[in-house]
Amino acid sequence: MWFDERGSIKNHCSPEPVEGRLSGKGALTGSTLRCLISVLIFTISTSSVQAQAWQCRAPKYLPRPALELPEPGQVRRTPIDGYILALSWSHEYCRGRERDPSMRYQCSGEIGEFGFVLHGLWPEAKGPDYPQYCRNVGVLPRKVVADNICMTPSPQLIQHEWAKHGTCMAKTPQAYFGAARLLFEAVEFPDMAKLSRQVERGTPLTADGLAEAFADINEGLPANAVRVKTNDKGWLQEIRVCLGKDLKPRRCPGFVKGTPGPTVVKVWRGR
């Protein structure tokens, strides 16, 4: 179960909207994160989490990522109106990248085999001009990278998500990645191998069908809060879950694009 019978992630959390001091409303404060922990600690589905990172273990040594600073004109401090939890289907992403040194942790099998991984937790605005790069930050400590490498198996992507999105939501990377981890670990995932074989049984998988599969297995998550993203050849790339400022699922706004509902979705199961 991800949310309670009312679809709420707050439970005993304050009913007041989450207020931020970084870039207007919507930043995650320490008290908000502690509240999320108290609620979600009882709702995490351990089996579904482990199924997405088979036997993943952070290596003893991880390289520090490169510093990432915004280009001129990239800084946007628009008020936060909601969030997106972006879940990348690793088998498709890694197709053809198995020997790419820059993708070694996600795609080589060196630290584990991955199903869905966390692309990121992104703040959204009331339109497409979401906030980003709200302040300049330094290179993440190795411990932060190591703590999150089994959830987002790329040191540079971890740095990118903190610099671009996390700086608009939290004062520290620990708060940002802590909230992202709680949300990611609360998601239950459908049997993707089974869904990928629907076409063999004469019932092709559609974007609507995949969204409904996520809704069916996650109490409180409606199908209209899920967007499916495929590449130009119809292969699944990402699942995006739309969240309100209170971090509970909401109908995805019109500007959150996805693959049209009736479109057939192909799922690469890996080699």
C-alpha angles and dihedrals in degrees: 000000000000102000133018126258090283092051090249127146092186102069100155093006119118112280089221117104115262106265123201134202096198106066108350126283124358107046118138113246125198092254091052091052092048089051091050089051093051092051101040098042087080097044105048113120103217095190094055092048094051091047089064097054109031110208092335114178124177110240119244090245125041125175117241113246124244121266113265121203127173122258118237109288096019097101113101124170100183116157116269116248100169145328142252123217104206117201117190122208100230098198091064095041091052096047104122092002098085092111097036106120092211089058096043097121096048102034112025098064089237095130100018146304118280137208112174116003129186112263091180153296106253130193115228132204129210088272139020095289096090119181117265141167092013092173138359116263135183131241114299118251115254091246092061090050092047092048091057105031094099090053098041105018099201123080092205093049090051089054091046094051092050094046097044104032111008095058089064093052112036143024095228135033089234091061093045097047091039091059092043091051093050092052093045093048091049092061117096115209127217122234099278094185090057093045091049090058096053091100089059088059092050097259111102117210113246131195089251090049092052092048089050091050089058091045092050094056097040114064111221095020112113119206091239088064090063126080122191120210123198133176124248090274093055099255119141114257107162148359115215121197117201117219133184126230087273089057095243120124119275135179107279111255116244093253091061099091127205143156111299112263100245093048116117112244123208119205120208109215096192129244 
